[in-house]
Amino acid sequence: MPAMVHKTQSRLTSQGQVSVPAAVRRLLQLTPGSVLVWTADGERVTVERARQHSTAEVHQALFEGQAPAAPAVATDEGIRRYMRRRHAGR
């Protein structure tokens, strides 16, 4: 079944700003501060919510070829053990 097509309009201000219609905000689950990606292909422009990247993807982009650090769960558990030892007997 093809996706349903919705058309809506918004107006460009003199400062180049556009209001995102409520139906589009709901569809894309946009909240204040959300980042939008605009893609131009000839006369057609598409707008989509920017993709959120996992910490593993960010690590791969920054430290290509290096092994990822311990998962956050392991780090959290290490902090808990340290705090228990440090504050034991108080």
HTML snippet that shows the backbone in 3Dmol.js (N, CA, C, O; Angstrom):
<script src="https://3Dmol.org/build/3Dmol-min.js"></script>
<div id="view" style="width:600px;height:400px;position:relative"></div>
<script>
const pdb = `
ATOM      1  N   MET A   1       0.838  -1.168   0.000  1.00  0.00           N
ATOM      2  CA  MET A   1       0.000   0.000   0.000  1.00  0.00           C
ATOM      3  C   MET A   1       0.897   1.251   0.000  1.00  0.00           C
ATOM      4  O   MET A   1       1.757   1.382   0.871  1.00  0.00           O
ATOM      5  N   PRO A   2       0.712   2.165  -0.956  1.00  0.00           N
ATOM      6  CA  PRO A   2       1.554   3.361  -1.015  1.00  0.00           C
ATOM      7  C   PRO A   2       1.279   4.288   0.156  1.00  0.00           C
ATOM      8  O   PRO A   2       0.191   4.298   0.730  1.00  0.00           O
ATOM      9  N   ALA A   3       2.308   5.070   0.493  1.00  0.00           N
ATOM     10  CA  ALA A   3       2.165   6.036   1.583  1.00  0.00           C
ATOM     11  C   ALA A   3       1.175   7.114   1.192  1.00  0.00           C
ATOM     12  O   ALA A   3       1.093   7.511   0.029  1.00  0.00           O
ATOM     13  N   MET A   4       0.420   7.587   2.182  1.00  0.00           N
ATOM     14  CA  MET A   4      -0.553   8.636   1.932  1.00  0.00           C
ATOM     15  C   MET A   4       0.181   9.969   1.743  1.00  0.00           C
ATOM     16  O   MET A   4       1.093  10.295   2.503  1.00  0.00           O
ATOM     17  N   VAL A   5      -0.220  10.727   0.734  1.00  0.00           N
ATOM     18  CA  VAL A   5       0.405  12.007   0.446  1.00  0.00           C
ATOM     19  C   VAL A   5      -0.407  13.109   1.117  1.00  0.00           C
ATOM     20  O   VAL A   5      -1.625  13.180   0.958  1.00  0.00           O
ATOM     21  N   HIS A   6       0.272  13.957   1.860  1.00  0.00           N
ATOM     22  CA  HIS A   6      -0.360  15.105   2.508  1.00  0.00           C
ATOM     23  C   HIS A   6       0.241  16.365   1.920  1.00  0.00           C
ATOM     24  O   HIS A   6       1.457  16.456   1.755  1.00  0.00           O
ATOM     25  N   LYS A   7      -0.596  17.334   1.604  1.00  0.00           N
ATOM     26  CA  LYS A   7      -0.095  18.627   1.141  1.00  0.00           C
ATOM     27  C   LYS A   7      -0.572  19.688   2.109  1.00  0.00           C
ATOM     28  O   LYS A   7      -1.728  19.702   2.531  1.00  0.00           O
ATOM     29  N   THR A   8       0.335  20.563   2.445  1.00  0.00           N
ATOM     30  CA  THR A   8       0.018  21.677   3.320  1.00  0.00           C
ATOM     31  C   THR A   8       0.912  22.838   2.912  1.00  0.00           C
ATOM     32  O   THR A   8       1.903  22.642   2.208  1.00  0.00           O
ATOM     33  N   GLN A   9       0.574  24.024   3.341  1.00  0.00           N
ATOM     34  CA  GLN A   9       1.333  25.202   2.944  1.00  0.00           C
ATOM     35  C   GLN A   9       1.848  25.958   4.148  1.00  0.00           C
ATOM     36  O   GLN A   9       1.289  25.876   5.242  1.00  0.00           O
ATOM     37  N   SER A  10       2.923  26.696   3.932  1.00  0.00           N
ATOM     38  CA  SER A  10       3.407  27.651   4.923  1.00  0.00           C
ATOM     39  C   SER A  10       3.989  28.823   4.147  1.00  0.00           C
ATOM     40  O   SER A  10       4.279  28.707   2.957  1.00  0.00           O
ATOM     41  N   ARG A  11       4.156  29.939   4.820  1.00  0.00           N
ATOM     42  CA  ARG A  11       4.598  31.167   4.162  1.00  0.00           C
ATOM     43  C   ARG A  11       6.014  31.522   4.601  1.00  0.00           C
ATOM     44  O   ARG A  11       6.365  31.369   5.771  1.00  0.00           O
ATOM     45  N   LEU A  12       6.817  31.991   3.668  1.00  0.00           N
ATOM     46  CA  LEU A  12       8.178  32.434   3.929  1.00  0.00           C
ATOM     47  C   LEU A  12       8.141  33.879   4.418  1.00  0.00           C
ATOM     48  O   LEU A  12       7.504  34.733   3.800  1.00  0.00           O
ATOM     49  N   THR A  13       8.825  34.150   5.530  1.00  0.00           N
ATOM     50  CA  THR A  13       8.871  35.519   6.047  1.00  0.00           C
ATOM     51  C   THR A  13       9.951  36.310   5.311  1.00  0.00           C
ATOM     52  O   THR A  13      10.746  35.745   4.560  1.00  0.00           O
ATOM     53  N   SER A  14       9.971  37.624   5.537  1.00  0.00           N
ATOM     54  CA  SER A  14      10.978  38.479   4.901  1.00  0.00           C
ATOM     55  C   SER A  14      12.383  38.133   5.389  1.00  0.00           C
ATOM     56  O   SER A  14      13.368  38.495   4.745  1.00  0.00           O
ATOM     57  N   GLN A  15      12.485  37.430   6.530  1.00  0.00           N
ATOM     58  CA  GLN A  15      13.785  37.028   7.068  1.00  0.00           C
ATOM     59  C   GLN A  15      14.166  35.606   6.661  1.00  0.00           C
ATOM     60  O   GLN A  15      15.151  35.063   7.160  1.00  0.00           O
ATOM     61  N   GLY A  16      13.393  35.002   5.759  1.00  0.00           N
ATOM     62  CA  GLY A  16      13.710  33.671   5.251  1.00  0.00           C
ATOM     63  C   GLY A  16      13.274  32.546   6.169  1.00  0.00           C
ATOM     64  O   GLY A  16      13.744  31.418   6.020  1.00  0.00           O
ATOM     65  N   GLN A  17      12.388  32.823   7.116  1.00  0.00           N
ATOM     66  CA  GLN A  17      11.925  31.788   8.044  1.00  0.00           C
ATOM     67  C   GLN A  17      10.637  31.163   7.543  1.00  0.00           C
ATOM     68  O   GLN A  17       9.828  31.807   6.876  1.00  0.00           O
ATOM     69  N   VAL A  18      10.463  29.873   7.884  1.00  0.00           N
ATOM     70  CA  VAL A  18       9.268  29.138   7.496  1.00  0.00           C
ATOM     71  C   VAL A  18       8.708  28.468   8.741  1.00  0.00           C
ATOM     72  O   VAL A  18       9.455  27.886   9.527  1.00  0.00           O
ATOM     73  N   SER A  19       7.399  28.549   8.920  1.00  0.00           N
ATOM     74  CA  SER A  19       6.752  27.810  10.004  1.00  0.00           C
ATOM     75  C   SER A  19       6.456  26.402   9.509  1.00  0.00           C
ATOM     76  O   SER A  19       5.959  26.223   8.397  1.00  0.00           O
ATOM     77  N   VAL A  20       6.758  25.411  10.325  1.00  0.00           N
ATOM     78  CA  VAL A  20       6.465  24.026   9.963  1.00  0.00           C
ATOM     79  C   VAL A  20       5.026  23.738  10.388  1.00  0.00           C
ATOM     80  O   VAL A  20       4.702  23.851  11.570  1.00  0.00           O
ATOM     81  N   PRO A  21       4.164  23.371   9.450  1.00  0.00           N
ATOM     82  CA  PRO A  21       2.767  23.106   9.794  1.00  0.00           C
ATOM     83  C   PRO A  21       2.632  22.027  10.870  1.00  0.00           C
ATOM     84  O   PRO A  21       3.442  21.103  10.941  1.00  0.00           O
ATOM     85  N   ALA A  22       1.599  22.158  11.703  1.00  0.00           N
ATOM     86  CA  ALA A  22       1.377  21.234  12.821  1.00  0.00           C
ATOM     87  C   ALA A  22       1.303  19.787  12.359  1.00  0.00           C
ATOM     88  O   ALA A  22       1.832  18.903  13.033  1.00  0.00           O
ATOM     89  N   ALA A  23       0.662  19.524  11.226  1.00  0.00           N
ATOM     90  CA  ALA A  23       0.543  18.145  10.737  1.00  0.00           C
ATOM     91  C   ALA A  23       1.924  17.552  10.437  1.00  0.00           C
ATOM     92  O   ALA A  23       2.165  16.372  10.690  1.00  0.00           O
ATOM     93  N   VAL A  24       2.820  18.371   9.900  1.00  0.00           N
ATOM     94  CA  VAL A  24       4.177  17.903   9.597  1.00  0.00           C
ATOM     95  C   VAL A  24       4.968  17.712  10.882  1.00  0.00           C
ATOM     96  O   VAL A  24       5.722  16.747  11.006  1.00  0.00           O
ATOM     97  N   ARG A  25       4.805  18.629  11.849  1.00  0.00           N
ATOM     98  CA  ARG A  25       5.503  18.474  13.137  1.00  0.00           C
ATOM     99  C   ARG A  25       5.092  17.174  13.801  1.00  0.00           C
ATOM    100  O   ARG A  25       5.935  16.463  14.347  1.00  0.00           O
ATOM    101  N   ARG A  26       3.807  16.855  13.760  1.00  0.00           N
ATOM    102  CA  ARG A  26       3.338  15.591  14.363  1.00  0.00           C
ATOM    103  C   ARG A  26       3.896  14.393  13.602  1.00  0.00           C
ATOM    104  O   ARG A  26       4.377  13.437  14.211  1.00  0.00           O
ATOM    105  N   LEU A  27       3.834  14.441  12.275  1.00  0.00           N
ATOM    106  CA  LEU A  27       4.290  13.331  11.443  1.00  0.00           C
ATOM    107  C   LEU A  27       5.765  13.026  11.685  1.00  0.00           C
ATOM    108  O   LEU A  27       6.154  11.863  11.794  1.00  0.00           O
ATOM    109  N   LEU A  28       6.588  14.083  11.769  1.00  0.00           N
ATOM    110  CA  LEU A  28       8.026  13.902  11.965  1.00  0.00           C
ATOM    111  C   LEU A  28       8.436  13.896  13.431  1.00  0.00           C
ATOM    112  O   LEU A  28       9.620  13.774  13.743  1.00  0.00           O
ATOM    113  N   GLN A  29       7.464  14.028  14.332  1.00  0.00           N
ATOM    114  CA  GLN A  29       7.711  14.070  15.780  1.00  0.00           C
ATOM    115  C   GLN A  29       8.734  15.159  16.114  1.00  0.00           C
ATOM    116  O   GLN A  29       9.709  14.918  16.825  1.00  0.00           O
ATOM    117  N   LEU A  30       8.490  16.357  15.588  1.00  0.00           N
ATOM    118  CA  LEU A  30       9.393  17.479  15.807  1.00  0.00           C
ATOM    119  C   LEU A  30       9.059  18.193  17.106  1.00  0.00           C
ATOM    120  O   LEU A  30       7.890  18.351  17.457  1.00  0.00           O
ATOM    121  N   THR A  31      10.079  18.616  17.807  1.00  0.00           N
ATOM    122  CA  THR A  31       9.940  19.404  19.023  1.00  0.00           C
ATOM    123  C   THR A  31      10.875  20.610  18.888  1.00  0.00           C
ATOM    124  O   THR A  31      11.747  20.607  18.019  1.00  0.00           O
ATOM    125  N   PRO A  32      10.713  21.634  19.721  1.00  0.00           N
ATOM    126  CA  PRO A  32      11.626  22.775  19.634  1.00  0.00           C
ATOM    127  C   PRO A  32      13.082  22.301  19.697  1.00  0.00           C
ATOM    128  O   PRO A  32      13.449  21.505  20.561  1.00  0.00           O
ATOM    129  N   GLY A  33      13.886  22.792  18.789  1.00  0.00           N
ATOM    130  CA  GLY A  33      15.293  22.392  18.727  1.00  0.00           C
ATOM    131  C   GLY A  33      15.568  21.253  17.761  1.00  0.00           C
ATOM    132  O   GLY A  33      16.729  20.942  17.493  1.00  0.00           O
ATOM    133  N   SER A  34      14.511  20.617  17.226  1.00  0.00           N
ATOM    134  CA  SER A  34      14.724  19.546  16.243  1.00  0.00           C
ATOM    135  C   SER A  34      15.462  20.105  15.039  1.00  0.00           C
ATOM    136  O   SER A  34      15.282  21.266  14.672  1.00  0.00           O
ATOM    137  N   VAL A  35      16.289  19.276  14.430  1.00  0.00           N
ATOM    138  CA  VAL A  35      17.058  19.690  13.261  1.00  0.00           C
ATOM    139  C   VAL A  35      16.419  19.076  12.018  1.00  0.00           C
ATOM    140  O   VAL A  35      16.096  17.889  11.997  1.00  0.00           O
ATOM    141  N   LEU A  36      16.242  19.894  10.987  1.00  0.00           N
ATOM    142  CA  LEU A  36      15.661  19.445   9.731  1.00  0.00           C
ATOM    143  C   LEU A  36      16.740  19.422   8.659  1.00  0.00           C
ATOM    144  O   LEU A  36      17.640  20.262   8.651  1.00  0.00           O
ATOM    145  N   VAL A  37      16.642  18.445   7.749  1.00  0.00           N
ATOM    146  CA  VAL A  37      17.558  18.335   6.619  1.00  0.00           C
ATOM    147  C   VAL A  37      16.760  18.657   5.358  1.00  0.00           C
ATOM    148  O   VAL A  37      15.726  18.042   5.095  1.00  0.00           O
ATOM    149  N   TRP A  38      17.243  19.620   4.585  1.00  0.00           N
ATOM    150  CA  TRP A  38      16.617  20.035   3.336  1.00  0.00           C
ATOM    151  C   TRP A  38      17.465  19.486   2.192  1.00  0.00           C
ATOM    152  O   TRP A  38      18.672  19.725   2.145  1.00  0.00           O
ATOM    153  N   THR A  39      16.841  18.751   1.268  1.00  0.00           N
ATOM    154  CA  THR A  39      17.546  18.173   0.141  1.00  0.00           C
ATOM    155  C   THR A  39      16.936  18.703  -1.154  1.00  0.00           C
ATOM    156  O   THR A  39      15.746  18.511  -1.405  1.00  0.00           O
ATOM    157  N   ALA A  40      17.743  19.365  -1.973  1.00  0.00           N
ATOM    158  CA  ALA A  40      17.276  19.910  -3.248  1.00  0.00           C
ATOM    159  C   ALA A  40      17.667  18.954  -4.367  1.00  0.00           C
ATOM    160  O   ALA A  40      18.813  18.513  -4.450  1.00  0.00           O
ATOM    161  N   ASP A  41      16.697  18.640  -5.230  1.00  0.00           N
ATOM    162  CA  ASP A  41      16.918  17.780  -6.392  1.00  0.00           C
ATOM    163  C   ASP A  41      16.189  18.442  -7.561  1.00  0.00           C
ATOM    164  O   ASP A  41      15.011  18.181  -7.806  1.00  0.00           O
ATOM    165  N   GLY A  42      16.904  19.291  -8.267  1.00  0.00           N
ATOM    166  CA  GLY A  42      16.268  20.049  -9.343  1.00  0.00           C
ATOM    167  C   GLY A  42      15.272  21.030  -8.756  1.00  0.00           C
ATOM    168  O   GLY A  42      15.629  21.851  -7.912  1.00  0.00           O
ATOM    169  N   GLU A  43      14.022  20.949  -9.199  1.00  0.00           N
ATOM    170  CA  GLU A  43      12.952  21.835  -8.715  1.00  0.00           C
ATOM    171  C   GLU A  43      12.275  21.290  -7.458  1.00  0.00           C
ATOM    172  O   GLU A  43      11.432  21.971  -6.875  1.00  0.00           O
ATOM    173  N   ARG A  44      12.624  20.084  -7.034  1.00  0.00           N
ATOM    174  CA  ARG A  44      11.975  19.440  -5.886  1.00  0.00           C
ATOM    175  C   ARG A  44      12.875  19.542  -4.650  1.00  0.00           C
ATOM    176  O   ARG A  44      14.076  19.278  -4.715  1.00  0.00           O
ATOM    177  N   VAL A  45      12.276  19.927  -3.535  1.00  0.00           N
ATOM    178  CA  VAL A  45      12.990  19.996  -2.256  1.00  0.00           C
ATOM    179  C   VAL A  45      12.248  19.122  -1.265  1.00  0.00           C
ATOM    180  O   VAL A  45      11.030  19.230  -1.122  1.00  0.00           O
ATOM    181  N   THR A  46      12.982  18.255  -0.579  1.00  0.00           N
ATOM    182  CA  THR A  46      12.377  17.437   0.468  1.00  0.00           C
ATOM    183  C   THR A  46      12.942  17.867   1.815  1.00  0.00           C
ATOM    184  O   THR A  46      14.088  18.301   1.922  1.00  0.00           O
ATOM    185  N   VAL A  47      12.108  17.733   2.833  1.00  0.00           N
ATOM    186  CA  VAL A  47      12.506  18.074   4.198  1.00  0.00           C
ATOM    187  C   VAL A  47      12.292  16.841   5.045  1.00  0.00           C
ATOM    188  O   VAL A  47      11.238  16.209   4.978  1.00  0.00           O
ATOM    189  N   GLU A  48      13.298  16.493   5.852  1.00  0.00           N
ATOM    190  CA  GLU A  48      13.167  15.354   6.752  1.00  0.00           C
ATOM    191  C   GLU A  48      13.855  15.676   8.065  1.00  0.00           C
ATOM    192  O   GLU A  48      14.715  16.553   8.134  1.00  0.00           O
ATOM    193  N   ARG A  49      13.469  14.964   9.090  1.00  0.00           N
ATOM    194  CA  ARG A  49      14.105  15.129  10.392  1.00  0.00           C
ATOM    195  C   ARG A  49      15.525  14.577  10.302  1.00  0.00           C
ATOM    196  O   ARG A  49      15.746  13.517   9.717  1.00  0.00           O
ATOM    197  N   ALA A  50      16.482  15.291  10.876  1.00  0.00           N
ATOM    198  CA  ALA A  50      17.866  14.821  10.872  1.00  0.00           C
ATOM    199  C   ALA A  50      17.944  13.508  11.637  1.00  0.00           C
ATOM    200  O   ALA A  50      17.297  13.332  12.669  1.00  0.00           O
ATOM    201  N   ARG A  51      18.734  12.609  11.121  1.00  0.00           N
ATOM    202  CA  ARG A  51      18.922  11.304  11.751  1.00  0.00           C
ATOM    203  C   ARG A  51      19.740  11.460  13.024  1.00  0.00           C
ATOM    204  O   ARG A  51      20.686  12.246  13.076  1.00  0.00           O
ATOM    205  N   GLN A  52      19.369  10.709  14.041  1.00  0.00           N
ATOM    206  CA  GLN A  52      20.144  10.698  15.280  1.00  0.00           C
ATOM    207  C   GLN A  52      21.133   9.546  15.198  1.00  0.00           C
ATOM    208  O   GLN A  52      20.781   8.446  14.771  1.00  0.00           O
ATOM    209  N   HIS A  53      22.356   9.797  15.605  1.00  0.00           N
ATOM    210  CA  HIS A  53      23.403   8.793  15.506  1.00  0.00           C
ATOM    211  C   HIS A  53      23.664   8.148  16.858  1.00  0.00           C
ATOM    212  O   HIS A  53      23.600   8.801  17.899  1.00  0.00           O
ATOM    213  N   SER A  54      23.955   6.869  16.822  1.00  0.00           N
ATOM    214  CA  SER A  54      24.295   6.154  18.054  1.00  0.00           C
ATOM    215  C   SER A  54      25.716   6.537  18.467  1.00  0.00           C
ATOM    216  O   SER A  54      26.490   7.048  17.658  1.00  0.00           O
ATOM    217  N   THR A  55      26.044   6.289  19.719  1.00  0.00           N
ATOM    218  CA  THR A  55      27.396   6.592  20.192  1.00  0.00           C
ATOM    219  C   THR A  55      28.425   5.750  19.437  1.00  0.00           C
ATOM    220  O   THR A  55      29.548   6.202  19.215  1.00  0.00           O
ATOM    221  N   ALA A  56      28.054   4.536  19.044  1.00  0.00           N
ATOM    222  CA  ALA A  56      28.979   3.683  18.286  1.00  0.00           C
ATOM    223  C   ALA A  56      29.265   4.307  16.915  1.00  0.00           C
ATOM    224  O   ALA A  56      30.403   4.268  16.445  1.00  0.00           O
ATOM    225  N   GLU A  57      28.241   4.881  16.272  1.00  0.00           N
ATOM    226  CA  GLU A  57      28.446   5.525  14.973  1.00  0.00           C
ATOM    227  C   GLU A  57      29.330   6.766  15.107  1.00  0.00           C
ATOM    228  O   GLU A  57      30.190   7.011  14.261  1.00  0.00           O
ATOM    229  N   VAL A  58      29.118   7.546  16.165  1.00  0.00           N
ATOM    230  CA  VAL A  58      29.937   8.732  16.396  1.00  0.00           C
ATOM    231  C   VAL A  58      31.380   8.315  16.640  1.00  0.00           C
ATOM    232  O   VAL A  58      32.300   8.915  16.084  1.00  0.00           O
ATOM    233  N   HIS A  59      31.589   7.292  17.468  1.00  0.00           N
ATOM    234  CA  HIS A  59      32.938   6.798  17.752  1.00  0.00           C
ATOM    235  C   HIS A  59      33.613   6.350  16.459  1.00  0.00           C
ATOM    236  O   HIS A  59      34.775   6.680  16.221  1.00  0.00           O
ATOM    237  N   GLN A  60      32.900   5.608  15.631  1.00  0.00           N
ATOM    238  CA  GLN A  60      33.458   5.124  14.369  1.00  0.00           C
ATOM    239  C   GLN A  60      33.873   6.294  13.482  1.00  0.00           C
ATOM    240  O   GLN A  60      34.927   6.248  12.848  1.00  0.00           O
ATOM    241  N   ALA A  61      33.054   7.336  13.433  1.00  0.00           N
ATOM    242  CA  ALA A  61      33.382   8.498  12.602  1.00  0.00           C
ATOM    243  C   ALA A  61      34.598   9.247  13.133  1.00  0.00           C
ATOM    244  O   ALA A  61      35.418   9.726  12.350  1.00  0.00           O
ATOM    245  N   LEU A  62      34.725   9.355  14.449  1.00  0.00           N
ATOM    246  CA  LEU A  62      35.820  10.113  15.043  1.00  0.00           C
ATOM    247  C   LEU A  62      37.118   9.316  15.152  1.00  0.00           C
ATOM    248  O   LEU A  62      38.209   9.856  14.974  1.00  0.00           O
ATOM    249  N   PHE A  63      36.982   8.020  15.448  1.00  0.00           N
ATOM    250  CA  PHE A  63      38.163   7.193  15.722  1.00  0.00           C
ATOM    251  C   PHE A  63      38.182   5.980  14.805  1.00  0.00           C
ATOM    252  O   PHE A  63      38.254   4.845  15.276  1.00  0.00           O
ATOM    253  N   GLU A  64      38.119   6.209  13.518  1.00  0.00           N
ATOM    254  CA  GLU A  64      38.054   5.135  12.543  1.00  0.00           C
ATOM    255  C   GLU A  64      39.182   4.131  12.757  1.00  0.00           C
ATOM    256  O   GLU A  64      40.349   4.510  12.852  1.00  0.00           O
ATOM    257  N   GLY A  65      38.831   2.855  12.832  1.00  0.00           N
ATOM    258  CA  GLY A  65      39.816   1.795  12.972  1.00  0.00           C
ATOM    259  C   GLY A  65      40.165   1.447  14.410  1.00  0.00           C
ATOM    260  O   GLY A  65      40.808   0.425  14.646  1.00  0.00           O
ATOM    261  N   GLN A  66      39.759   2.268  15.385  1.00  0.00           N
ATOM    262  CA  GLN A  66      40.055   1.974  16.784  1.00  0.00           C
ATOM    263  C   GLN A  66      38.880   1.231  17.407  1.00  0.00           C
ATOM    264  O   GLN A  66      37.726   1.452  17.042  1.00  0.00           O
ATOM    265  N   ALA A  67      39.187   0.356  18.342  1.00  0.00           N
ATOM    266  CA  ALA A  67      38.135  -0.394  19.028  1.00  0.00           C
ATOM    267  C   ALA A  67      37.296   0.551  19.879  1.00  0.00           C
ATOM    268  O   ALA A  67      37.835   1.473  20.490  1.00  0.00           O
ATOM    269  N   PRO A  68      35.974   0.332  19.928  1.00  0.00           N
ATOM    270  CA  PRO A  68      35.130   1.193  20.759  1.00  0.00           C
ATOM    271  C   PRO A  68      35.428   1.004  22.243  1.00  0.00           C
ATOM    272  O   PRO A  68      35.877  -0.060  22.670  1.00  0.00           O
ATOM    273  N   ALA A  69      35.175   2.039  23.007  1.00  0.00           N
ATOM    274  CA  ALA A  69      35.369   1.985  24.456  1.00  0.00           C
ATOM    275  C   ALA A  69      34.339   1.049  25.079  1.00  0.00           C
ATOM    276  O   ALA A  69      33.410   0.595  24.411  1.00  0.00           O
ATOM    277  N   ALA A  70      34.515   0.771  26.348  1.00  0.00           N
ATOM    278  CA  ALA A  70      33.572  -0.096  27.068  1.00  0.00           C
ATOM    279  C   ALA A  70      32.175   0.498  26.993  1.00  0.00           C
ATOM    280  O   ALA A  70      32.024   1.719  26.990  1.00  0.00           O
ATOM    281  N   PRO A  71      31.152  -0.344  26.931  1.00  0.00           N
ATOM    282  CA  PRO A  71      29.789   0.185  26.892  1.00  0.00           C
ATOM    283  C   PRO A  71      29.470   0.998  28.148  1.00  0.00           C
ATOM    284  O   PRO A  71      30.079   0.797  29.199  1.00  0.00           O
ATOM    285  N   ALA A  72      28.532   1.898  28.029  1.00  0.00           N
ATOM    286  CA  ALA A  72      28.165   2.780  29.137  1.00  0.00           C
ATOM    287  C   ALA A  72      27.721   1.983  30.359  1.00  0.00           C
ATOM    288  O   ALA A  72      27.970   2.404  31.489  1.00  0.00           O
ATOM    289  N   VAL A  73      27.072   0.849  30.157  1.00  0.00           N
ATOM    290  CA  VAL A  73      26.620   0.029  31.284  1.00  0.00           C
ATOM    291  C   VAL A  73      27.816  -0.429  32.109  1.00  0.00           C
ATOM    292  O   VAL A  73      27.768  -0.407  33.339  1.00  0.00           O
ATOM    293  N   ALA A  74      28.898  -0.848  31.433  1.00  0.00           N
ATOM    294  CA  ALA A  74      30.098  -1.290  32.144  1.00  0.00           C
ATOM    295  C   ALA A  74      30.732  -0.118  32.881  1.00  0.00           C
ATOM    296  O   ALA A  74      31.205  -0.278  34.007  1.00  0.00           O
ATOM    297  N   THR A  75      30.746   1.049  32.264  1.00  0.00           N
ATOM    298  CA  THR A  75      31.300   2.240  32.909  1.00  0.00           C
ATOM    299  C   THR A  75      30.489   2.596  34.150  1.00  0.00           C
ATOM    300  O   THR A  75      31.057   2.880  35.204  1.00  0.00           O
ATOM    301  N   ASP A  76      29.157   2.582  34.027  1.00  0.00           N
ATOM    302  CA  ASP A  76      28.285   2.883  35.167  1.00  0.00           C
ATOM    303  C   ASP A  76      28.528   1.914  36.318  1.00  0.00           C
ATOM    304  O   ASP A  76      28.593   2.324  37.477  1.00  0.00           O
ATOM    305  N   GLU A  77      28.661   0.634  35.998  1.00  0.00           N
ATOM    306  CA  GLU A  77      28.891  -0.367  37.043  1.00  0.00           C
ATOM    307  C   GLU A  77      30.248  -0.141  37.702  1.00  0.00           C
ATOM    308  O   GLU A  77      30.371  -0.299  38.917  1.00  0.00           O
ATOM    309  N   GLY A  78      31.257   0.223  36.937  1.00  0.00           N
ATOM    310  CA  GLY A  78      32.569   0.518  37.503  1.00  0.00           C
ATOM    311  C   GLY A  78      32.515   1.708  38.455  1.00  0.00           C
ATOM    312  O   GLY A  78      33.161   1.686  39.503  1.00  0.00           O
ATOM    313  N   ILE A  79      31.769   2.728  38.115  1.00  0.00           N
ATOM    314  CA  ILE A  79      31.605   3.899  38.989  1.00  0.00           C
ATOM    315  C   ILE A  79      30.902   3.492  40.282  1.00  0.00           C
ATOM    316  O   ILE A  79      31.296   3.913  41.369  1.00  0.00           O
ATOM    317  N   ARG A  80      29.847   2.662  40.156  1.00  0.00           N
ATOM    318  CA  ARG A  80      29.128   2.198  41.360  1.00  0.00           C
ATOM    319  C   ARG A  80      30.052   1.444  42.304  1.00  0.00           C
ATOM    320  O   ARG A  80      30.040   1.685  43.511  1.00  0.00           O
ATOM    321  N   ARG A  81      30.867   0.514  41.751  1.00  0.00           N
ATOM    322  CA  ARG A  81      31.790  -0.254  42.590  1.00  0.00           C
ATOM    323  C   ARG A  81      32.788   0.669  43.282  1.00  0.00           C
ATOM    324  O   ARG A  81      33.067   0.499  44.469  1.00  0.00           O
ATOM    325  N   TYR A  82      33.325   1.636  42.556  1.00  0.00           N
ATOM    326  CA  TYR A  82      34.284   2.586  43.124  1.00  0.00           C
ATOM    327  C   TYR A  82      33.642   3.374  44.271  1.00  0.00           C
ATOM    328  O   TYR A  82      34.248   3.531  45.331  1.00  0.00           O
ATOM    329  N   MET A  83      32.431   3.865  44.062  1.00  0.00           N
ATOM    330  CA  MET A  83      31.761   4.673  45.089  1.00  0.00           C
ATOM    331  C   MET A  83      31.442   3.819  46.325  1.00  0.00           C
ATOM    332  O   MET A  83      31.554   4.306  47.450  1.00  0.00           O
ATOM    333  N   ARG A  84      31.047   2.558  46.131  1.00  0.00           N
ATOM    334  CA  ARG A  84      30.779   1.678  47.281  1.00  0.00           C
ATOM    335  C   ARG A  84      32.041   1.461  48.098  1.00  0.00           C
ATOM    336  O   ARG A  84      32.014   1.545  49.325  1.00  0.00           O
ATOM    337  N   ARG A  85      33.156   1.181  47.414  1.00  0.00           N
ATOM    338  CA  ARG A  85      34.428   0.978  48.125  1.00  0.00           C
ATOM    339  C   ARG A  85      34.860   2.247  48.829  1.00  0.00           C
ATOM    340  O   ARG A  85      35.283   2.200  49.984  1.00  0.00           O
ATOM    341  N   ARG A  86      34.760   3.377  48.156  1.00  0.00           N
ATOM    342  CA  ARG A  86      35.230   4.634  48.726  1.00  0.00           C
ATOM    343  C   ARG A  86      34.415   5.038  49.950  1.00  0.00           C
ATOM    344  O   ARG A  86      34.965   5.584  50.906  1.00  0.00           O
ATOM    345  N   HIS A  87      33.107   4.775  49.931  1.00  0.00           N
ATOM    346  CA  HIS A  87      32.243   5.219  51.022  1.00  0.00           C
ATOM    347  C   HIS A  87      31.871   4.100  51.988  1.00  0.00           C
ATOM    348  O   HIS A  87      31.022   4.293  52.859  1.00  0.00           O
ATOM    349  N   ALA A  88      32.486   2.952  51.847  1.00  0.00           N
ATOM    350  CA  ALA A  88      32.201   1.831  52.748  1.00  0.00           C
ATOM    351  C   ALA A  88      32.697   2.191  54.151  1.00  0.00           C
ATOM    352  O   ALA A  88      33.776   2.761  54.311  1.00  0.00           O
ATOM    353  N   GLY A  89      31.912   1.858  55.138  1.00  0.00           N
ATOM    354  CA  GLY A  89      32.317   2.068  56.529  1.00  0.00           C
ATOM    355  C   GLY A  89      32.114   3.487  57.025  1.00  0.00           C
ATOM    356  O   GLY A  89      32.563   3.813  58.124  1.00  0.00           O
ATOM    357  N   ARG A  90      31.477   4.314  56.284  1.00  0.00           N
ATOM    358  CA  ARG A  90      31.203   5.678  56.748  1.00  0.00           C
ATOM    359  C   ARG A  90      29.895   5.753  57.458  1.00  0.00           C
ATOM    360  O   ARG A  90      29.502   6.826  57.917  1.00  0.00           O
TER     361      ARG A  90
END
`;
const viewer = $3Dmol.createViewer("view");
viewer.addModel(pdb, "pdb");
viewer.setStyle({}, {cartoon: {color: "spectrum"}});
viewer.zoomTo();
viewer.render();
</script>
